[in-house]
């Protein structure tokens, strides 16, 4: 199976290429950078260039496009000077990819986010819930990207995930481990509740999906229950053998974010197993694997 991956230099895109190669598929990596650090076919691609999107996808003629590329700097997305670029990447780029996938009758996986919801309440958001109310510009553009995929295609998977971490790139886990080297205690928000996602585990699920026609909207994060960022930090330090103390604080006390964050990022994930896929592993196991890989 030939699979084109956008954003291949990102955390998830990098692990998608690794997983595809491990499973014997033919990956085609694409990104806006000039080069790619893995041994596979690579195409430089600016997804905001409709002609370039159409040319590369039609010429490579993949069976599946896994669209990982996105503007993910949530606070920077609030700046007025950045909004046109955020829109071009998250909405127009997604629309161009979906349109081209339709032309060549190709499957598409679109990576979305818990930020499409309001974050209110305490109940998990279900995949087929349409009570959308994103709190920030990043969430709004990712939701428009979802609509672009749904409007263009029938052969699509929209996979919402949250709190992503992997060994390639920057993330919360890497930040906490770095702080542990110089700080005896750290203050971390405790009123935003959700679930972290380890990119090698998510990549495995996405390749499983590529191999089927069980299309639709899914939620995918690691298992082990819902936690706050402060509890996540404590688990990171426990698994890594660090004695750094975590001081729980509220989002208001933190007060450094331009973009509003959802308090409730709980997502219902039963649809994964209901459709015959394996759920992602427990979070402590994912953290152990992460710490082993970066050690």
KOLNUZA-623177 format. One record per residue: residue in one letter; x, y, z of N, C-alpha, C in turn. Coordinates in steps of 0.02 Angstrom, whole numbers, plus 50000, padded with zeros to 5 digits. Atoms other than C-alpha are relative to their C-alpha. Example, Ala and Ser with C-alpha at 12.3 -4.5 7.8 and 13.67 -1.06 7.14 Angstrom:
// residues 2
A500454994150000506154977550390500455006050000S499584994149997506844994750357499615005550037
//
This chain:
// residues 295
X500424994050000500005000050000500445006250000X499624993750005500665017249952499635005350041X500314995249954500355030550086500415006450000X499694993549998500755049050069499845003350066X500074996949934501045057950235500215007349995X499824992949996500985076950252500275001450069X499714998349935501955085250392500454994650027X499605005849980503185070850396500565001750048X499494998049952504455080850496499725001550069X500304998949935503215083150638500014993750043X499995005749953503005071750789499634994049973X500415005650024501595061150719500224997849931X499795001850068502145061950537500634995850000X499375003749994503875055650585499864992750018X500155006849978503165040550676499554996349952X500395003350053501915037250536500464996849949X499535002850049503365034850415500354993950029X499685005849968504255023250538499534994050002X500485005549995502675012850563499844997149932X500145002550068502295011650377500584995749975X499425003950022504065005650340500044993450037X499975006149960503994993150482499484994949977X500555004450020502364986050415500044998049926X499905002150069503034984050237499625004049949X500354995750047502044998250158500505004849967X499574995350037502735011350038499825007250020X500164993149979502785028450124500295005249953X499754994150035502965044950033499945005850049X499984994649951503495058550154499965006749964X500024993250026503035076750119500035004950058X499964994749950503405092650214500245006249965X499784993750030503835110850183500755000950004X499284999449993505645108150235500364997149939X499625002150059507015104950107500204992750001X499775006949996507495087850172499644996250055X500335004549952506905072950274500514995050025X499475003949971507945062550393499924992549998X500095007350005507265045250353500104997749928X499875003050066507635033450209499334998049968X500615001450038506075034650100499915005549948X500144994950050505375044349953499765006450035X500184993749968505225062750001499855005349947X500194994650045504345077149914499895006350043X500134993649967504465095149972499325002549977X500684998050017502675101649980499755005550046X500364994649965501845117950031499264998749988X500705002050009500055112450062499545006049986X500414994250016499435130350040500035001849926X499944999250072499925129249856499584994749966X500475004950027498445120949771500294996249941X499715003450058499375117249610500524994850021X499495004749976500815109049705499674993950032X500365005549969499605098549807499724995349947X500305004050052498695092649652500534996249960X499485003250040500305088949557500334994250037X499645005249964501185079049693499554994050016X500445005649983499675068849748499794996149937X500205003650060499115064749571500584996049970X499425003550029500875060149514500214994050041X499815005749957501245049049664499444994950004X500595004450002499475041849658499984995250059X500015004449942499415035249837499324996750010X500635003249979498105023349907499675003950056X500244996249942497955034250063500435006250008X499634994149976498445051850114499855000850074X500074998749928498755054150300500235007250011X499884992749997498625072850331500175002150072X499764998049933499685076950484500215007350003X499764993050001500275094250429499465004750027X500474995149971499485108550527500395005550034X499754994849954499805124950614499764997950069X500195002549933499825119050796500225004650057X499814995249949500545134250888499385003850021X500674997749982498925137850979499995007450019X500004993049979499385154451061500195004649942X499794995850057500285161350907499445000749949X500564999750047498715157450806499525005650016X500454994549980497805171150903500245006749973X499744993650025498945184750833499705001649932X500344998050062498065194350694500444999049939X499565000650058499605194150583500104992749979X499915007150016499665175050592499374996749973X500635003450017497825171350561499934998249926X500055002150070497905171750370500414993749985X499595005950012499315159050373499714993850034X500325005649965498445148150502499414997449959X500585001950041496875148150394500234996449936X499765003050062497865144250237500254992950011X499735006649986498725129350318499454995250022X500485004749968497315121950423499354999149961X500635000550036495835125550310500114999049925X499925000450072496365128950131500434994049980X499585005750016497775116150131499634993450006X500405006049991496595102950198499494999249944X500495000150054495295107550068500324997849934X499655001950061496565105949926500174992549999X499835007149995497115088849988499384995749991X500625003950005495335082450009499735000049929X500244999450069494845088749836500404995549953X499585004250042496325079849757499894992650014X500165007049983495975063849852499364997749966X500625001650035494225064349780500134998649926X499865000750072494915066349603500324993349983X499655006350015496025050849615499694994150038X500345005449963494805040649724500464996950053X499495001849950496035040049869499715001050070X500204999249930495695037450055500395005950031X499664994649964496115051750173499894999350075X500044999549927496505052450359500195007150019X499894993249978496355069650436500085000150076X499874999749928497115072650608499695006450028X500334994349970496005083950712500125000150076X499834998349931495885089350893499385000550044X500524998849950494835090051051499795007350002X500144992949997494885108951029499415002149957X500614998250039493395108250910499405000650046X500554999749952492305106851066500105005850049X499994994349954491895119851199500414998850063X499655001549938492725110751343499585000850062X500454999249942491205112951454499814993250028X500265006049969490515100051575500554995250022X499535005249977491315083851634499924993549962X500115006150038490625070751514500464999749940X499575000650059491735063851375499635002149937X500264998350066491455070951201500024993849956X500035006050042490895057251082500195001949927X499774998450067491575055950904499475003049954X500534997750045489905058850819499605005950027X500314994049973489415073450931500155005949954X499904994150043489155089350829499875006550038X500084994149957489015101450975500655003950001X499354996750007490505111250911499975007250026X499954993149976491055127350996500735001450020X499294999049984492945129750982500135006750035X499864994149959493675142251105500555004549972X499444996150025495155148151002500044999249924X499974999950074495665151550822500284993549972X499745006550021496685135550808499434994949995X500565004750000495145125250856499505001549944X500474998150053494045135050735500254997749932X499745002050066495205131650588500044992549992X499995007350004495395113250630499294997349988X500695002050012493495111750635499815001449927X500144998750070493365120150464500354994949955X499665005350037494645107450404499594993650000X500445006049997493495093450464499435000749949X500554999050047492055100950365500234999349927X499735000550068493155102250210500084992749979X499915007150015493545083650221499324996749990X500665003150004491735078550252499635002149936X500364997550059491085089450110500284997249935X499685002250062492335082649983499994992449991X499855007150004492475064250025499494995550033X500345005349964491615048250073500504995250033X499485004549973493215038250101500475003950044X499584996149955493855047850251499974997350071X499975001149927494385045450431500205006850030X499804994349960494395060350547500184997450069X499775002749936495425055950700500205005850046X499854994749951495365068150846500444997250055X499535002249948496775066950970500175005950044X499834994549954497525077351111500654998650036X499415000249957499085081151213500534995349972X499565004550037500245073151087500735000650022X499284999949986502025068051129500334994249964X499605005150034503375058451035500735001850007X499284998849991505255056951032500295004949949X499764995450052505415067750875499625006650006X500344993649994505025085950912499915002150072X500114997249934504535096751060499314998350025X500655001849970503135092351181500045000950076X500064999049928502555093251362500464995350038X499585004949964503475077451415500735002249998X499314997850007505125083751347500145006350042X499924994049959504855100651432500054998350074X499985001949929504485092651601500664996650018X499375003449986506015081451591500585004950000X499474994850001507095096451546499975004250064X500074996149939506395106551692500234996150061X499805004249943506715091951810500755000150012X499274999849992508575093951778500225006150039X499794993849968508595111551852499525002650053X500514997649953507015113451959499824994550050X500235004749948506525105252123499244999550000X500735000250006504705109752091499785004049939X500294996550057503625115451945499265001050012X500714998649995501895123351938499664998149935X500345002650059500685114751819499255000450010X500734999149999498855117851776499654993550019X500365006049978497645105851861499255000249986X500724999650014495935111551796499844999149925X500125002250069496125105851614500084992450000X500015007449993495665087351603499954996849931X500015003450065496045075851457500414993750002X499605006150004497155061651398500585001149951X499434999550045498915061551324500004994649946X499965004650057499345052851160500724999249978X499325001650021500995044351117499994998649925X500065000350073501325046350931500164993149969X499925006750030502035028750895499384995750009X500625003849990500445021450971499455002349953X500514997350046499325033050869500164998149928X499805001950069500325029350711499804992849985X500195007050010500015010750734499254999549985X500725000150012498135013850744499845002949931X500154996950065498155025150591500174995449942X499845004850053499035011950486499484994450000X500545004949997497754999350548499395002549961X500574997150035496405011150484500115000249925X499844999850071497275013250317499844993449965X500085006750029497104994550290499274997849998X500705001850000495204994950309499595005249963X500454995050027493685004050243499495002050054X500444998249944492935007650416500045007550012X499934992850001492755026050380499585003350056X500384996349951492115039350499500435004350045X499664995749951492585050350647500174995950062X499765003749942493605043050789500365004650049X499594996849949494385048750952500544995050021X499455004649984496095041450992500515003350045X499474998049953497195044151145500204993750038X499805005849960498125032551262499494998750055X500485002249949497125022851391500295001350070X499794999349930497195024051581499625005350038X500414995249964495865036751626500185007249982X499924992850014495695055651617500415003250056X499574996849951496985066551703500095007449983X499824993050011497505084751723500725000449976X499304999050019499125092151657500464998950060X499605000949940499755092251837500104992550015X499945007349989499375073651856500444996849947X499575002450053500205070551689500745001250018X499314998449980501775079351751500244995350055X499815004549946501775068851909500164993049973X499895006750029501645052851805500654999949960X499374999550037503075058651693500594999350048X499455000349952504205061451844500044993250034X499995006649969503685044951922500324994949955X499735004950047504055034751767500745001349986X499314998250015505685044151735500464999750061X499595000449939506265042151916500255006750024X499814993349978506315060951951499635001750064X500324998149937505945068452122499745007150000X500274993250007505335085252056499285000250025X500674999249972503785091252150499565004049953X500494996450042502235096752053499535004050044X500454995649965501275111752119499395001349956X500594998950042499485111452050499765007250005X500284993350002498805128351995499425000249950X500564999350047497265134551903500245003349936X499854996650063497245140651724500045007550010X499994992949986496865157951791500655002050034X499374998549966498375157351906500594999749951X499475000650050499465151751760500045006449958X500094993450030498845166651659500475002049945X499514998150051500135165951518499774998649929X500225002150067499085159751371499585005349966X500424995550040498375170651234499344996649981X500585003750022497175156951179499654996650058X500385003749949495785149851287500074992549988X499955007250004495965131451326499384996750029X500585003549973494545118951355500164996950068X499915003349936494335113151534499874992649996X500195007150007493545096751480500204997549931X499775003050063494545087751346499924992450002X500145007249998493875070551393499684997949934X500295002450063493495060651234499824992650005X500225006950001492495044751217500334996249943X499605003750050493515031451125499744993049985X500265006850009492405016051125499924998149927X500105001350071492135017750937500594996349970X499415003450026493915011550908499904992550005X500105007249991493574994350982499364997649968X500635002050032491784994150918500094998449926X499865001250071492514994550742500574995249988X499515005450008493774980850774500725002050004X499314997849992495324991350806500224999050072X499725000549933496484989450955500075007050030X499904993749966496445003551082500745001450011X499314998249986498035012951118500194997450069X499775002749936499095006051263499905004950058X500044995949941499045012551441500545005449999X499534994449999499895029351469500664998350035X499355001549969501215022851593500454995949954X499605004050047501775010151463500295004449944X499774995450053501885023851331500585004350026X499484995949971502925034651448500654996150010X499415004349992504105020251486500364999249933X499705000850066504375017451300500335006649978X499724993450019504655036151272500665001150036X499394998849961505935037451413500574995349977X499495004750024506835021951347500305002549934X499774997850066506935029351171500455006150004X499604993849997507655046151227500594999450047X499455000849952508855039051357500654998249965
//
